C-alpha cells in the first residue's frame, strides 16, 4: 500500500468517528448531522468521480482503441 492510500483510509475512518464524537459532545441532533451529510455527499462524490475520470493515461487508451479497431477490420491482430 502506498502512503497516499493509507492516508485516505485513515481519514475515511476518522471522519465518522469525529462526527459521532461531535454528536455526543455538543449534543447535536442526529437528524441534523444526517441531513447535512446527505447534502454534502452529492458534491463530494461528484468531485471524486470527476477526479477519477481524468487520472488515466489517454495516450495508452488511444493506442489500445486503435489496435482493437485494426484488429476488428480483418480479424487478425497487427503488431506495432
Steps between C-alpha positions, in 0.01 A plus 500: 500500500629843419503794739220692328263203516576448869427866574165478319407187695585667832295807411203288397508330840563812710239728343199286609653456846541875533138542391379261771715680756359840392145366534562381854719790621304790351161325529419559133182322386589199286239598238686826436828317447337245269335770287822701479690185402252422224518855367882487494514148357389604151767764425777301669421186299481709182846643562645157574348347188620782275850475646502127431401554138793728424778288655544239230758489223328636190782404260493139613124493471516642145756240393288225655189613310698540179639146520153359570362684196773366271448151641127507435545612135655181375463266796874478564714675755754748367828555679662841524 
